[in-house]
Amino acid sequence: MLLSEYYLYLKAGHVIVMTTWMAGLFYLPRLFVYHADAKGEETKKTLKTMEWKLLKFIMNPSFILTWVLGIVLVYVTEVGSELWLNIKILLVLLMSGFHMYCARQVRLFSIDRNKNTQKFFRLINEVPTILFILIIFLVVIKPTN
């Protein structure tokens, strides 16, 4: 059995888990906006639960599977030396760093140690959008070396 026989299934899986990962990265900072401004303890408790579940049950598994399937696709297609892919990998590394930053924020909110304002979270909410747009353009256009 060659993995290349399953290329389209691998690619579809990669797109699906990448989409769920991105949905989480778009939504979690929005929850931080609400949490940073939350007044009541019940609201804060609800937001803590939402943030934790989003991270643990949707974002983390999607993050891991996006990387695993992406690495398999690079292996199957043998495009590892192409410029567009190397730039994409750099951008995905930045996206992964943002994911880890968000995970840290979930932890800080969970112990009531957040120091950032809702305005700050509104601003950083744009980071995954910008990275996502750049990654999509690279994947679709595939600029040559």
N, CA, C and O atoms as CSV, one atom per row, in Angstrom:
chain,resi,resn,atom,element,x,y,z
A,1,MET,N,N,0.841,-1.185,0.000
A,1,MET,CA,C,0.000,0.000,0.000
A,1,MET,C,C,0.884,1.245,0.000
A,1,MET,O,O,1.728,1.421,0.878
A,2,LEU,N,N,0.682,2.086,-0.976
A,2,LEU,CA,C,1.406,3.344,-1.058
A,2,LEU,C,C,0.521,4.474,-0.545
A,2,LEU,O,O,-0.667,4.548,-0.858
A,3,LEU,N,N,1.121,5.343,0.243
A,3,LEU,CA,C,0.363,6.495,0.749
A,3,LEU,C,C,-0.138,7.370,-0.391
A,3,LEU,O,O,-1.184,8.008,-0.273
A,4,SER,N,N,0.611,7.403,-1.501
A,4,SER,CA,C,0.216,8.249,-2.626
A,4,SER,C,C,-1.141,7.841,-3.198
A,4,SER,O,O,-1.830,8.660,-3.806
A,5,GLU,N,N,-1.525,6.581,-3.004
A,5,GLU,CA,C,-2.843,6.130,-3.461
A,5,GLU,C,C,-3.962,6.829,-2.683
A,5,GLU,O,O,-5.094,6.911,-3.160
A,6,TYR,N,N,-3.652,7.317,-1.520
A,6,TYR,CA,C,-4.640,7.963,-0.651
A,6,TYR,C,C,-4.460,9.481,-0.600
A,6,TYR,O,O,-4.969,10.145,0.302
A,7,TYR,N,N,-3.734,10.015,-1.574
A,7,TYR,CA,C,-3.409,11.441,-1.585
A,7,TYR,C,C,-4.646,12.324,-1.392
A,7,TYR,O,O,-4.651,13.203,-0.530
A,8,LEU,N,N,-5.685,12.094,-2.185
A,8,LEU,CA,C,-6.867,12.963,-2.102
A,8,LEU,C,C,-7.574,12.841,-0.750
A,8,LEU,O,O,-8.114,13.825,-0.245
A,9,TYR,N,N,-7.574,11.650,-0.167
A,9,TYR,CA,C,-8.167,11.473,1.166
A,9,TYR,C,C,-7.331,12.193,2.226
A,9,TYR,O,O,-7.866,12.826,3.137
A,10,LEU,N,N,-6.014,12.083,2.085
A,10,LEU,CA,C,-5.116,12.783,3.012
A,10,LEU,C,C,-5.296,14.295,2.897
A,10,LEU,O,O,-5.348,15.008,3.899
A,11,LYS,N,N,-5.390,14.764,1.660
A,11,LYS,CA,C,-5.565,16.198,1.417
A,11,LYS,C,C,-6.904,16.684,1.979
A,11,LYS,O,O,-6.972,17.735,2.616
A,12,ALA,N,N,-7.968,15.909,1.738
A,12,ALA,CA,C,-9.286,16.276,2.279
A,12,ALA,C,C,-9.246,16.303,3.803
A,12,ALA,O,O,-9.776,17.225,4.425
A,13,GLY,N,N,-8.624,15.304,4.400
A,13,GLY,CA,C,-8.493,15.277,5.857
A,13,GLY,C,C,-7.723,16.473,6.373
A,13,GLY,O,O,-8.091,17.067,7.386
A,14,HIS,N,N,-6.648,16.828,5.674
A,14,HIS,CA,C,-5.838,17.984,6.062
A,14,HIS,C,C,-6.680,19.262,6.017
A,14,HIS,O,O,-6.631,20.074,6.940
A,15,VAL,N,N,-7.442,19.433,4.954
A,15,VAL,CA,C,-8.281,20.632,4.819
A,15,VAL,C,C,-9.353,20.665,5.911
A,15,VAL,O,O,-9.641,21.728,6.462
A,16,ILE,N,N,-9.939,19.522,6.224
A,16,ILE,CA,C,-10.988,19.465,7.255
A,16,ILE,C,C,-10.427,19.839,8.626
A,16,ILE,O,O,-10.984,20.698,9.309
A,17,VAL,N,N,-9.326,19.200,9.033
A,17,VAL,CA,C,-8.803,19.499,10.378
A,17,VAL,C,C,-8.185,20.890,10.442
A,17,VAL,O,O,-8.210,21.532,11.492
A,18,MET,N,N,-7.626,21.362,9.320
A,18,MET,CA,C,-7.107,22.732,9.286
A,18,MET,C,C,-8.257,23.726,9.468
A,18,MET,O,O,-8.108,24.742,10.147
A,19,THR,N,N,-9.394,23.426,8.860
A,19,THR,CA,C,-10.556,24.310,8.977
A,19,THR,C,C,-11.065,24.364,10.416
A,19,THR,O,O,-11.411,25.438,10.908
A,20,THR,N,N,-11.114,23.229,11.090
A,20,THR,CA,C,-11.573,23.245,12.484
A,20,THR,C,C,-10.553,23.942,13.383
A,20,THR,O,O,-10.926,24.625,14.336
A,21,TRP,N,N,-9.265,23.768,13.079
A,21,TRP,CA,C,-8.228,24.465,13.851
A,21,TRP,C,C,-8.383,25.974,13.675
A,21,TRP,O,O,-8.348,26.726,14.649
A,22,MET,N,N,-8.556,26.412,12.424
A,22,MET,CA,C,-8.703,27.844,12.158
A,22,MET,C,C,-9.958,28.400,12.826
A,22,MET,O,O,-9.935,29.506,13.365
A,23,ALA,N,N,-11.046,27.645,12.793
A,23,ALA,CA,C,-12.277,28.106,13.454
A,23,ALA,C,C,-12.004,28.381,14.927
A,23,ALA,O,O,-12.460,29.386,15.474
A,24,GLY,N,N,-11.261,27.486,15.563
A,24,GLY,CA,C,-10.903,27.689,16.965
A,24,GLY,C,C,-10.017,28.899,17.164
A,24,GLY,O,O,-10.199,29.662,18.113
A,25,LEU,N,N,-9.048,29.077,16.263
A,25,LEU,CA,C,-8.139,30.227,16.387
A,25,LEU,C,C,-8.844,31.551,16.110
A,25,LEU,O,O,-8.418,32.597,16.600
A,26,PHE,N,N,-9.914,31.510,15.330
A,26,PHE,CA,C,-10.697,32.724,15.104
A,26,PHE,C,C,-11.615,33.015,16.301
A,26,PHE,O,O,-11.849,34.173,16.645
A,27,TYR,N,N,-12.129,31.955,16.927
A,27,TYR,CA,C,-13.130,32.119,17.985
A,27,TYR,C,C,-12.533,32.343,19.376
A,27,TYR,O,O,-13.066,33.133,20.155
A,28,LEU,N,N,-11.442,31.661,19.694
A,28,LEU,CA,C,-10.892,31.750,21.050
A,28,LEU,C,C,-10.501,33.180,21.437
A,28,LEU,O,O,-10.848,33.611,22.537
A,29,PRO,N,N,-9.795,33.936,20.586
A,29,PRO,CA,C,-9.497,35.326,20.972
A,29,PRO,C,C,-10.766,36.170,21.162
A,29,PRO,O,O,-10.772,37.113,21.953
A,30,ARG,N,N,-11.830,35.830,20.440
A,30,ARG,CA,C,-13.105,36.536,20.627
A,30,ARG,C,C,-13.658,36.235,22.024
A,30,ARG,O,O,-14.199,37.122,22.685
A,31,LEU,N,N,-13.520,34.995,22.465
A,31,LEU,CA,C,-13.917,34.669,23.843
A,31,LEU,C,C,-13.072,35.452,24.845
A,31,LEU,O,O,-13.573,35.885,25.882
A,32,PHE,N,N,-11.788,35.631,24.530
A,32,PHE,CA,C,-10.917,36.416,25.414
A,32,PHE,C,C,-11.406,37.859,25.517
A,32,PHE,O,O,-11.340,38.462,26.588
A,33,VAL,N,N,-11.899,38.417,24.400
A,33,VAL,CA,C,-12.449,39.781,24.414
A,33,VAL,C,C,-13.581,39.852,25.440
A,33,VAL,O,O,-13.615,40.752,26.280
A,34,TYR,N,N,-14.501,38.897,25.362
A,34,TYR,CA,C,-15.633,38.881,26.296
A,34,TYR,C,C,-15.164,38.642,27.728
A,34,TYR,O,O,-15.668,39.259,28.666
A,35,HIS,N,N,-14.202,37.746,27.887
A,35,HIS,CA,C,-13.719,37.383,29.223
A,35,HIS,C,C,-12.997,38.561,29.885
A,35,HIS,O,O,-13.164,38.804,31.080
A,36,ALA,N,N,-12.200,39.283,29.107
A,36,ALA,CA,C,-11.455,40.418,29.663
A,36,ALA,C,C,-12.394,41.497,30.184
A,36,ALA,O,O,-12.033,42.260,31.080
A,37,ASP,N,N,-13.594,41.562,29.625
A,37,ASP,CA,C,-14.584,42.569,30.020
A,37,ASP,C,C,-15.653,42.033,30.969
A,37,ASP,O,O,-16.490,42.795,31.452
A,38,ALA,N,N,-15.631,40.739,31.238
A,38,ALA,CA,C,-16.687,40.110,32.044
A,38,ALA,C,C,-16.688,40.651,33.470
A,38,ALA,O,O,-15.634,40.857,34.071
A,39,LYS,N,N,-17.881,40.875,33.994
A,39,LYS,CA,C,-18.022,41.414,35.348
A,39,LYS,C,C,-18.441,40.354,36.361
A,39,LYS,O,O,-17.846,40.257,37.434
A,40,GLY,N,N,-19.445,39.568,36.038
A,40,GLY,CA,C,-19.976,38.603,37.004
A,40,GLY,C,C,-19.173,37.315,37.069
A,40,GLY,O,O,-18.596,36.877,36.074
A,41,GLU,N,N,-19.143,36.713,38.254
A,41,GLU,CA,C,-18.406,35.457,38.452
A,41,GLU,C,C,-18.998,34.314,37.634
A,41,GLU,O,O,-18.267,33.457,37.138
A,42,GLU,N,N,-20.311,34.303,37.497
A,42,GLU,CA,C,-20.959,33.237,36.716
A,42,GLU,C,C,-20.558,33.336,35.243
A,42,GLU,O,O,-20.306,32.319,34.596
A,43,THR,N,N,-20.500,34.551,34.720
A,43,THR,CA,C,-20.076,34.761,33.335
A,43,THR,C,C,-18.629,34.327,33.152
A,43,THR,O,O,-18.301,33.654,32.175
A,44,LYS,N,N,-17.771,34.705,34.078
A,44,LYS,CA,C,-16.359,34.310,34.002
A,44,LYS,C,C,-16.203,32.796,34.049
A,44,LYS,O,O,-15.392,32.223,33.320
A,45,LYS,N,N,-16.978,32.158,34.903
A,45,LYS,CA,C,-16.916,30.693,35.021
A,45,LYS,C,C,-17.340,30.033,33.706
A,45,LYS,O,O,-16.713,29.074,33.254
A,46,THR,N,N,-18.398,30.549,33.104
A,46,THR,CA,C,-18.875,30.017,31.822
A,46,THR,C,C,-17.820,30.191,30.739
A,46,THR,O,O,-17.565,29.267,29.967
A,47,LEU,N,N,-17.206,31.369,30.677
A,47,LEU,CA,C,-16.179,31.627,29.668
A,47,LEU,C,C,-14.956,30.740,29.878
A,47,LEU,O,O,-14.370,30.260,28.907
A,48,LYS,N,N,-14.567,30.518,31.115
A,48,LYS,CA,C,-13.442,29.614,31.402
A,48,LYS,C,C,-13.725,28.218,30.859
A,48,LYS,O,O,-12.858,27.590,30.252
A,49,THR,N,N,-14.940,27.743,31.080
A,49,THR,CA,C,-15.329,26.414,30.596
A,49,THR,C,C,-15.322,26.368,29.072
A,49,THR,O,O,-14.808,25.421,28.476
A,50,MET,N,N,-15.888,27.387,28.447
A,50,MET,CA,C,-15.928,27.443,26.980
A,50,MET,C,C,-14.521,27.466,26.394
A,50,MET,O,O,-14.224,26.741,25.445
A,51,GLU,N,N,-13.661,28.300,26.962
A,51,GLU,CA,C,-12.284,28.407,26.469
A,51,GLU,C,C,-11.544,27.084,26.606
A,51,GLU,O,O,-10.881,26.635,25.671
A,52,TRP,N,N,-11.660,26.465,27.770
A,52,TRP,CA,C,-10.956,25.212,28.027
A,52,TRP,C,C,-11.433,24.109,27.086
A,52,TRP,O,O,-10.617,23.393,26.506
A,53,LYS,N,N,-12.749,23.968,26.933
A,53,LYS,CA,C,-13.292,22.918,26.059
A,53,LYS,C,C,-12.926,23.157,24.601
A,53,LYS,O,O,-12.587,22.214,23.885
A,54,LEU,N,N,-12.992,24.398,24.157
A,54,LEU,CA,C,-12.607,24.719,22.782
A,54,LEU,C,C,-11.158,24.329,22.529
A,54,LEU,O,O,-10.844,23.714,21.510
A,55,LEU,N,N,-10.282,24.685,23.450
A,55,LEU,CA,C,-8.858,24.378,23.298
A,55,LEU,C,C,-8.603,22.874,23.344
A,55,LEU,O,O,-7.950,22.330,22.454
A,56,LYS,N,N,-9.105,22.207,24.358
A,56,LYS,CA,C,-8.773,20.791,24.593
A,56,LYS,C,C,-9.456,19.826,23.639
A,56,LYS,O,O,-8.859,18.823,23.248
A,57,PHE,N,N,-10.694,20.109,23.259
A,57,PHE,CA,C,-11.451,19.128,22.477
A,57,PHE,C,C,-11.540,19.441,20.989
A,57,PHE,O,O,-11.851,18.553,20.196
A,58,ILE,N,N,-11.276,20.673,20.598
A,58,ILE,CA,C,-11.348,21.026,19.179
A,58,ILE,C,C,-9.992,21.491,18.658
A,58,ILE,O,O,-9.462,20.933,17.698
A,59,MET,N,N,-9.440,22.513,19.297
A,59,MET,CA,C,-8.221,23.119,18.757
A,59,MET,C,C,-6.998,22.210,18.847
A,59,MET,O,O,-6.302,22.023,17.849
A,60,ASN,N,N,-6.724,21.646,20.014
A,60,ASN,CA,C,-5.519,20.814,20.148
A,60,ASN,C,C,-5.529,19.590,19.234
A,60,ASN,O,O,-4.534,19.345,18.553
A,61,PRO,N,N,-6.619,18.807,19.190
A,61,PRO,CA,C,-6.614,17.678,18.256
A,61,PRO,C,C,-6.490,18.123,16.793
A,61,PRO,O,O,-5.789,17.486,16.007
A,62,SER,N,N,-7.170,19.212,16.434
A,62,SER,CA,C,-7.090,19.718,15.061
A,62,SER,C,C,-5.687,20.207,14.730
A,62,SER,O,O,-5.188,19.982,13.628
A,63,PHE,N,N,-5.060,20.868,15.676
A,63,PHE,CA,C,-3.681,21.349,15.530
A,63,PHE,C,C,-2.741,20.175,15.245
A,63,PHE,O,O,-1.950,20.220,14.303
A,64,ILE,N,N,-2.833,19.138,16.057
A,64,ILE,CA,C,-1.952,17.972,15.904
A,64,ILE,C,C,-2.209,17.271,14.572
A,64,ILE,O,O,-1.265,16.949,13.850
A,65,LEU,N,N,-3.471,17.036,14.244
A,65,LEU,CA,C,-3.793,16.343,12.995
A,65,LEU,C,C,-3.445,17.174,11.766
A,65,LEU,O,O,-3.066,16.618,10.735
A,66,THR,N,N,-3.567,18.493,11.858
A,66,THR,CA,C,-3.157,19.355,10.746
A,66,THR,C,C,-1.679,19.161,10.461
A,66,THR,O,O,-1.279,19.015,9.306
A,67,TRP,N,N,-0.868,19.157,11.507
A,67,TRP,CA,C,0.574,18.950,11.344
A,67,TRP,C,C,0.887,17.552,10.810
A,67,TRP,O,O,1.679,17.405,9.879
A,68,VAL,N,N,0.273,16.538,11.392
A,68,VAL,CA,C,0.554,15.154,10.971
A,68,VAL,C,C,0.200,14.962,9.500
A,68,VAL,O,O,1.016,14.465,8.724
A,69,LEU,N,N,-1.006,15.350,9.119
A,69,LEU,CA,C,-1.421,15.174,7.728
A,69,LEU,C,C,-0.613,16.060,6.785
A,69,LEU,O,O,-0.316,15.655,5.661
A,70,GLY,N,N,-0.255,17.257,7.227
A,70,GLY,CA,C,0.584,18.130,6.405
A,70,GLY,C,C,1.943,17.517,6.135
A,70,GLY,O,O,2.436,17.567,5.008
A,71,ILE,N,N,2.552,16.941,7.155
A,71,ILE,CA,C,3.861,16.291,6.993
A,71,ILE,C,C,3.743,15.090,6.058
A,71,ILE,O,O,4.603,14.879,5.203
A,72,VAL,N,N,2.684,14.309,6.219
A,72,VAL,CA,C,2.470,13.160,5.329
A,72,VAL,C,C,2.293,13.638,3.888
A,72,VAL,O,O,2.842,13.030,2.969
A,73,LEU,N,N,1.541,14.706,3.679
A,73,LEU,CA,C,1.338,15.239,2.326
A,73,LEU,C,C,2.647,15.714,1.704
A,73,LEU,O,O,2.876,15.504,0.513
A,74,VAL,N,N,3.498,16.344,2.488
A,74,VAL,CA,C,4.809,16.766,1.967
A,74,VAL,C,C,5.604,15.541,1.543
A,74,VAL,O,O,6.243,15.544,0.490
A,75,TYR,N,N,5.567,14.508,2.347
A,75,TYR,CA,C,6.274,13.261,2.030
A,75,TYR,C,C,5.719,12.633,0.750
A,75,TYR,O,O,6.483,12.220,-0.122
A,76,VAL,N,N,4.395,12.563,0.640
A,76,VAL,CA,C,3.749,11.915,-0.505
A,76,VAL,C,C,3.991,12.687,-1.796
A,76,VAL,O,O,4.238,12.084,-2.840
A,77,THR,N,N,3.921,14.010,-1.734
A,77,THR,CA,C,4.035,14.822,-2.949
A,77,THR,C,C,5.465,15.205,-3.293
A,77,THR,O,O,5.730,15.673,-4.400
A,78,GLU,N,N,6.380,15.016,-2.369
A,78,GLU,CA,C,7.800,15.322,-2.588
A,78,GLU,C,C,8.026,16.771,-3.041
A,78,GLU,O,O,8.818,17.026,-3.948
A,79,VAL,N,N,7.331,17.709,-2.407
A,79,VAL,CA,C,7.478,19.123,-2.757
A,79,VAL,C,C,8.248,19.900,-1.692
A,79,VAL,O,O,8.210,21.130,-1.667
A,80,GLY,N,N,8.940,19.187,-0.824
A,80,GLY,CA,C,9.594,19.796,0.329
A,80,GLY,C,C,10.576,20.904,0.032
A,80,GLY,O,O,10.822,21.747,0.893
A,81,SER,N,N,11.147,20.931,-1.165
A,81,SER,CA,C,12.157,21.949,-1.466
A,81,SER,C,C,11.584,23.176,-2.168
A,81,SER,O,O,12.327,24.108,-2.475
A,82,GLU,N,N,10.291,23.194,-2.424
A,82,GLU,CA,C,9.704,24.322,-3.149
A,82,GLU,C,C,9.544,25.536,-2.229
A,82,GLU,O,O,9.177,25.411,-1.061
A,83,LEU,N,N,9.833,26.715,-2.793
A,83,LEU,CA,C,9.822,27.965,-2.031
A,83,LEU,C,C,8.474,28.218,-1.355
A,83,LEU,O,O,8.429,28.541,-0.168
A,84,TRP,N,N,7.385,28.074,-2.097
A,84,TRP,CA,C,6.062,28.367,-1.534
A,84,TRP,C,C,5.796,27.516,-0.297
A,84,TRP,O,O,5.220,27.994,0.680
A,85,LEU,N,N,6.219,26.253,-0.343
A,85,LEU,CA,C,5.974,25.365,0.790
A,85,LEU,C,C,6.810,25.767,2.000
A,85,LEU,O,O,6.333,25.718,3.133
A,86,ASN,N,N,8.047,26.161,1.758
A,86,ASN,CA,C,8.897,26.583,2.873
A,86,ASN,C,C,8.357,27.845,3.539
A,86,ASN,O,O,8.413,27.981,4.761
A,87,ILE,N,N,7.834,28.764,2.734
A,87,ILE,CA,C,7.213,29.968,3.302
A,87,ILE,C,C,5.943,29.581,4.064
A,87,ILE,O,O,5.677,30.101,5.147
A,88,LYS,N,N,5.158,28.657,3.483
A,88,LYS,CA,C,3.942,28.193,4.160
A,88,LYS,C,C,4.292,27.576,5.510
A,88,LYS,O,O,3.633,27.855,6.511
A,89,ILE,N,N,5.315,26.746,5.539
A,89,ILE,CA,C,5.709,26.106,6.802
A,89,ILE,C,C,6.096,27.159,7.835
A,89,ILE,O,O,5.745,27.036,9.009
A,90,LEU,N,N,6.814,28.189,7.406
A,90,LEU,CA,C,7.164,29.277,8.323
A,90,LEU,C,C,5.900,29.938,8.880
A,90,LEU,O,O,5.809,30.198,10.080
A,91,LEU,N,N,4.931,30.207,8.008
A,91,LEU,CA,C,3.681,30.832,8.453
A,91,LEU,C,C,2.882,29.903,9.375
A,91,LEU,O,O,2.258,30.359,10.333
A,92,VAL,N,N,2.906,28.597,9.077
A,92,VAL,CA,C,2.213,27.639,9.943
A,92,VAL,C,C,2.917,27.548,11.300
A,92,VAL,O,O,2.265,27.353,12.326
A,93,LEU,N,N,4.227,27.686,11.308
A,93,LEU,CA,C,4.950,27.741,12.586
A,93,LEU,C,C,4.519,28.966,13.393
A,93,LEU,O,O,4.332,28.880,14.607
A,94,LEU,N,N,4.362,30.100,12.717
A,94,LEU,CA,C,3.867,31.304,13.399
A,94,LEU,C,C,2.447,31.080,13.924
A,94,LEU,O,O,2.119,31.488,15.038
A,95,MET,N,N,1.605,30.427,13.109
A,95,MET,CA,C,0.238,30.115,13.539
A,95,MET,C,C,0.279,29.186,14.752
A,95,MET,O,O,-0.514,29.337,15.681
A,96,SER,N,N,1.194,28.236,14.740
A,96,SER,CA,C,1.343,27.311,15.870
A,96,SER,C,C,1.777,28.057,17.126
A,96,SER,O,O,1.319,27.755,18.228
A,97,GLY,N,N,2.663,29.033,16.950
A,97,GLY,CA,C,3.063,29.870,18.078
A,97,GLY,C,C,1.885,30.647,18.634
A,97,GLY,O,O,1.752,30.798,19.849
A,98,PHE,N,N,1.027,31.143,17.747
A,98,PHE,CA,C,-0.175,31.849,18.189
A,98,PHE,C,C,-1.102,30.899,18.948
A,98,PHE,O,O,-1.699,31.275,19.957
A,99,HIS,N,N,-1.214,29.678,18.458
A,99,HIS,CA,C,-2.013,28.655,19.146
A,99,HIS,C,C,-1.489,28.465,20.569
A,99,HIS,O,O,-2.266,28.429,21.523
A,100,MET,N,N,-0.186,28.347,20.704
A,100,MET,CA,C,0.413,28.134,22.027
A,100,MET,C,C,0.224,29.359,22.925
A,100,MET,O,O,0.019,29.229,24.132
A,101,TYR,N,N,0.296,30.543,22.326
A,101,TYR,CA,C,0.027,31.763,23.088
A,101,TYR,C,C,-1.415,31.744,23.611
A,101,TYR,O,O,-1.669,32.083,24.767
A,102,CYS,N,N,-2.348,31.346,22.751
A,102,CYS,CA,C,-3.753,31.262,23.173
A,102,CYS,C,C,-3.930,30.233,24.286
A,102,CYS,O,O,-4.694,30.455,25.224
A,103,ALA,N,N,-3.225,29.110,24.182
A,103,ALA,CA,C,-3.306,28.089,25.234
A,103,ALA,C,C,-2.819,28.663,26.560
A,103,ALA,O,O,-3.392,28.382,27.613
A,104,ARG,N,N,-1.773,29.458,26.505
A,104,ARG,CA,C,-1.265,30.105,27.721
A,104,ARG,C,C,-2.302,31.080,28.284
A,104,ARG,O,O,-2.490,31.167,29.498
A,105,GLN,N,N,-2.966,31.806,27.397
A,105,GLN,CA,C,-3.997,32.743,27.852
A,105,GLN,C,C,-5.156,32.011,28.517
A,105,GLN,O,O,-5.708,32.489,29.508
A,106,VAL,N,N,-5.527,30.853,27.976
A,106,VAL,CA,C,-6.583,30.053,28.608
A,106,VAL,C,C,-6.166,29.722,30.036
A,106,VAL,O,O,-6.967,29.821,30.965
A,107,ARG,N,N,-4.914,29.331,30.200
A,107,ARG,CA,C,-4.393,29.005,31.541
A,107,ARG,C,C,-4.444,30.233,32.456
A,107,ARG,O,O,-4.879,30.136,33.603
A,108,LEU,N,N,-4.000,31.387,31.945
A,108,LEU,CA,C,-4.006,32.606,32.762
A,108,LEU,C,C,-5.429,33.012,33.158
A,108,LEU,O,O,-5.669,33.391,34.304
A,109,PHE,N,N,-6.363,32.933,32.221
A,109,PHE,CA,C,-7.757,33.234,32.558
A,109,PHE,C,C,-8.287,32.248,33.592
A,109,PHE,O,O,-9.048,32.627,34.482
A,110,SER,N,N,-7.882,30.969,33.475
A,110,SER,CA,C,-8.410,29.945,34.388
A,110,SER,C,C,-7.990,30.176,35.834
A,110,SER,O,O,-8.672,29.738,36.760
A,111,ILE,N,N,-6.860,30.867,36.027
A,111,ILE,CA,C,-6.400,31.168,37.393
A,111,ILE,C,C,-6.541,32.660,37.718
A,111,ILE,O,O,-5.925,33.166,38.655
A,112,ASP,N,N,-7.359,33.344,36.927
A,112,ASP,CA,C,-7.650,34.771,37.132
A,112,ASP,C,C,-6.394,35.634,37.138
A,112,ASP,O,O,-6.241,36.519,37.981
A,113,ARG,N,N,-5.498,35.368,36.193
A,113,ARG,CA,C,-4.249,36.130,36.108
A,113,ARG,C,C,-4.092,36.889,34.791
A,113,ARG,O,O,-2.989,37.333,34.471
A,114,ASN,N,N,-5.162,37.044,34.026
A,114,ASN,CA,C,-5.066,37.795,32.780
A,114,ASN,C,C,-4.767,39.259,33.065
A,114,ASN,O,O,-5.375,39.862,33.949
A,115,LYS,N,N,-3.835,39.827,32.319
A,115,LYS,CA,C,-3.475,41.240,32.479
A,115,LYS,C,C,-3.845,42.075,31.242
A,115,LYS,O,O,-3.671,43.293,31.245
A,116,ASN,N,N,-4.349,41.428,30.197
A,116,ASN,CA,C,-4.624,42.123,28.938
A,116,ASN,C,C,-6.056,42.639,28.879
A,116,ASN,O,O,-6.956,42.109,29.531
A,117,THR,N,N,-6.245,43.684,28.082
A,117,THR,CA,C,-7.558,44.306,27.929
A,117,THR,C,C,-8.317,43.674,26.767
A,117,THR,O,O,-7.743,42.965,25.940
A,118,GLN,N,N,-9.606,43.943,26.724
A,118,GLN,CA,C,-10.403,43.466,25.597
A,118,GLN,C,C,-9.917,44.095,24.297
A,118,GLN,O,O,-10.003,43.468,23.241
A,119,LYS,N,N,-9.407,45.324,24.354
A,119,LYS,CA,C,-8.882,45.979,23.153
A,119,LYS,C,C,-7.667,45.211,22.613
A,119,LYS,O,O,-7.531,45.034,21.402
A,120,PHE,N,N,-6.795,44.761,23.504
A,120,PHE,CA,C,-5.640,43.959,23.104
A,120,PHE,C,C,-6.094,42.689,22.389
A,120,PHE,O,O,-5.546,42.327,21.348
A,121,PHE,N,N,-7.098,42.016,22.951
A,121,PHE,CA,C,-7.571,40.772,22.345
A,121,PHE,C,C,-8.278,41.020,21.016
A,121,PHE,O,O,-8.222,40.175,20.122
A,122,ARG,N,N,-8.939,42.161,20.876
A,122,ARG,CA,C,-9.529,42.515,19.577
A,122,ARG,C,C,-8.434,42.657,18.524
A,122,ARG,O,O,-8.603,42.253,17.374
A,123,LEU,N,N,-7.317,43.235,18.933
A,123,LEU,CA,C,-6.198,43.435,18.008
A,123,LEU,C,C,-5.555,42.105,17.609
A,123,LEU,O,O,-5.355,41.846,16.422
A,124,ILE,N,N,-5.232,41.269,18.585
A,124,ILE,CA,C,-4.557,40.010,18.237
A,124,ILE,C,C,-5.495,39.021,17.547
A,124,ILE,O,O,-5.041,38.040,16.959
A,125,ASN,N,N,-6.789,39.275,17.617
A,125,ASN,CA,C,-7.753,38.430,16.915
A,125,ASN,C,C,-7.509,38.453,15.405
A,125,ASN,O,O,-7.954,37.552,14.693
A,126,GLU,N,N,-6.811,39.468,14.917
A,126,GLU,CA,C,-6.529,39.583,13.482
A,126,GLU,C,C,-5.339,38.735,13.046
A,126,GLU,O,O,-5.192,38.452,11.857
A,127,VAL,N,N,-4.495,38.328,13.976
A,127,VAL,CA,C,-3.278,37.570,13.637
A,127,VAL,C,C,-3.590,36.302,12.848
A,127,VAL,O,O,-3.023,36.117,11.771
A,128,PRO,N,N,-4.472,35.414,13.338
A,128,PRO,CA,C,-4.712,34.199,12.562
A,128,PRO,C,C,-5.360,34.470,11.203
A,128,PRO,O,O,-5.130,33.727,10.249
A,129,THR,N,N,-6.161,35.520,11.111
A,129,THR,CA,C,-6.788,35.859,9.835
A,129,THR,C,C,-5.737,36.237,8.805
A,129,THR,O,O,-5.777,35.763,7.669
A,130,ILE,N,N,-4.803,37.082,9.193
A,130,ILE,CA,C,-3.739,37.509,8.273
A,130,ILE,C,C,-2.879,36.320,7.860
A,130,ILE,O,O,-2.590,36.146,6.676
A,131,LEU,N,N,-2.470,35.503,8.820
A,131,LEU,CA,C,-1.659,34.323,8.501
A,131,LEU,C,C,-2.427,33.362,7.601
A,131,LEU,O,O,-1.861,32.812,6.657
A,132,PHE,N,N,-3.701,33.159,7.885
A,132,PHE,CA,C,-4.545,32.264,7.090
A,132,PHE,C,C,-4.622,32.730,5.637
A,132,PHE,O,O,-4.472,31.925,4.718
A,133,ILE,N,N,-4.853,34.016,5.429
A,133,ILE,CA,C,-4.940,34.565,4.069
A,133,ILE,C,C,-3.629,34.341,3.323
A,133,ILE,O,O,-3.637,33.901,2.174
A,134,LEU,N,N,-2.511,34.639,3.968
A,134,LEU,CA,C,-1.208,34.440,3.328
A,134,LEU,C,C,-0.978,32.968,2.976
A,134,LEU,O,O,-0.490,32.658,1.889
A,135,ILE,N,N,-1.325,32.075,3.882
A,135,ILE,CA,C,-1.147,30.637,3.637
A,135,ILE,C,C,-2.009,30.180,2.463
A,135,ILE,O,O,-1.533,29.440,1.602
A,136,ILE,N,N,-3.256,30.606,2.416
A,136,ILE,CA,C,-4.146,30.201,1.320
A,136,ILE,C,C,-3.612,30.693,-0.020
A,136,ILE,O,O,-3.613,29.939,-0.993
A,137,PHE,N,N,-3.156,31.941,-0.088
A,137,PHE,CA,C,-2.586,32.444,-1.338
A,137,PHE,C,C,-1.378,31.611,-1.765
A,137,PHE,O,O,-1.238,31.288,-2.944
A,138,LEU,N,N,-0.516,31.263,-0.830
A,138,LEU,CA,C,0.651,30.439,-1.167
A,138,LEU,C,C,0.240,29.074,-1.697
A,138,LEU,O,O,0.800,28.598,-2.684
A,139,VAL,N,N,-0.724,28.446,-1.057
A,139,VAL,CA,C,-1.151,27.103,-1.455
A,139,VAL,C,C,-1.838,27.117,-2.821
A,139,VAL,O,O,-1.641,26.204,-3.623
A,140,VAL,N,N,-2.631,28.132,-3.084
A,140,VAL,CA,C,-3.370,28.194,-4.347
A,140,VAL,C,C,-2.477,28.644,-5.499
A,140,VAL,O,O,-2.505,28.047,-6.575
A,141,ILE,N,N,-1.687,29.692,-5.279
A,141,ILE,CA,C,-0.866,30.257,-6.356
A,141,ILE,C,C,0.438,29.494,-6.550
A,141,ILE,O,O,0.921,29.369,-7.675
A,142,LYS,N,N,1.010,28.988,-5.471
A,142,LYS,CA,C,2.282,28.249,-5.496
A,142,LYS,C,C,3.361,28.998,-6.299
A,142,LYS,O,O,3.808,28.518,-7.341
A,143,PRO,N,N,3.774,30.171,-5.809
A,143,PRO,CA,C,4.816,30.905,-6.544
A,143,PRO,C,C,6.073,30.049,-6.677
A,143,PRO,O,O,6.441,29.318,-5.758
A,144,THR,N,N,6.714,30.150,-7.817
A,144,THR,CA,C,7.898,29.321,-8.083
A,144,THR,C,C,9.142,29.936,-7.477
A,144,THR,O,O,9.161,31.104,-7.091
A,145,ASN,N,N,10.187,29.113,-7.404
A,145,ASN,CA,C,11.473,29.551,-6.817
A,145,ASN,C,C,12.055,30.715,-7.579
A,145,ASN,O,O,13.126,31.209,-7.228
